[in-house]
Amino acid sequence: MKYERSVRVNAGFADTVEAVRGALAEQGFGVLTEIDVTATLKAKLDHDMEPYLILGACNPPLAHQALEVDRTIGLLLPCNVVVRADGEGTVVQALDPATMVELTGLPDLAPVAADATRRLDAALSALGATV
């Protein structure tokens, strides 16, 4: 089962992170959490890896709608967006919101997932990326 939506951006990591934040904001998402995986693995395991950042993005109206359908859905929130260096470019990946419907089996989540998908796809497309 494919569970992500991905694009490749022909730009550096830092510029892409800034662009992702802006594109998400344009679609009503705020970034609630930020995990610098590279720094964490270096600090905890002395492991070096490429720049890798996880952004916990949230669109409050969509989160509210999902929580009204199923309080347990919080386990799948916020929408994680990964930005990671890959060769000369950067890959941006977002969890496919349809995964919420598939995992829970709750058809009432489908409209929320469809709206979230539309917004995330618009954000990813705004990056001028290639699939």
Secondary structure, DSSP 8 states (H G I E B T S, - for coil): ---EEEEEESS-HHHHHHHHHHHHHHTT-EEEEEEEHHHHHHHHH------EEEEEEE-HHHHHHHHHH-GGGGGG-SEEEEEEEETTEEEEEEE-THHHHHHH--GGGHHHHHHHHHHHHHHHHHTT-B-
